[in-house]
Amino acid sequence: MVYEHLFIKHDDFTILAGSDSITEYTFRTKTAKHLFCKICGVKSFYQPRSHPDSYSINLKCVEQPPQVKNTINFDGKNDFTKSLAKNNL
């Protein structure tokens, strides 16, 4: 499965309903906050360590996603910061 990220600033993001169904998981550094639905297990958004001022929104969970103009391929195995550098971002 491909996780298509869309980074949204914290001030531009609001949960309209269902916040009581969200649970959090963190890995070793406890910096990134992975948020999942307690009922179905979908990761609709999370707090990435690479973008501390934004949430990463799963575009597969957006009913009418915007057209994305800039994409970065990341394999999930290698360091995300290096992927950004390769793409001059």
N, C-alpha and C positions, 0 to 999 in steps of 0.2 A: 504494500500500500504506500502511496506517495502522500506525504504530509505537505500540503502547500501552505506556507506561512504568509500571513499578511500582518505586518507590524502596525499596531495602532497605539498612539500615545495614550497614557493612562487617563488624561483629562477628556479624551474623545471616546471613551469606552464606558458603557453602562450595562449592567445586567438587568434586564427587564423583569425576568421571572425565573424561578427555579434555583436561586442561589443556595437554598438549603439542601439541594441535591448534589452539590459540588464537594469533592474531597480532594485533598492535596497529597502529593508524593514528592519527596526530594531525594536526590542522589547524594553522593559523598560530600560535595562542597556545600550543600544546602543553600546554594545561591539561586539556582533555577527552581521555580515552584510549578510543578506539573499538576494541572488541575483536571480531574476526571469527573464524569457523571457517576454518582453512586449507583444509579439504576442500570444504565446500559454500558458503562465503561468507556464511553467516547471521550477523547481528549479534544474538546472544542477550542480551548485556548490555554495559554500558560504564560508564566513570567520567565522569559529567557535571561540567562546571565549575560548574553551578548548585547542585550538592549534593555538596560535597567529602568529606562523611562517609558517602556512600551510593553504591551502584551503581544504575543504571537497568536494570531487568530487562525484557526484551521479553516481554510476557504471551503472545504467540503461541507462545513457546517453552516455556511451562509446561504440563505435562500436566493438572494440576488447579488452575487459577488461582483465587485468592480472589475473592469478590465485591467489586468496586470501588464505593465510595460517593461519592468525590469525583473528578471529572474536570476537566481543564483542556485546552481545545483550543489547539493551537499549530501554526502553519502551516509551521514549519521555515525560513521566510524572514525573519521578524521576530525581534527580540531576545526570548529566553525570559523574561528578567527582567521585561520589560514585560507579557508574558502573565500572569505571576504577580501583578503589581500590579493588572492589570485584574480578576483574580479574588479580590482582597483576600487574597492568600497571602503 
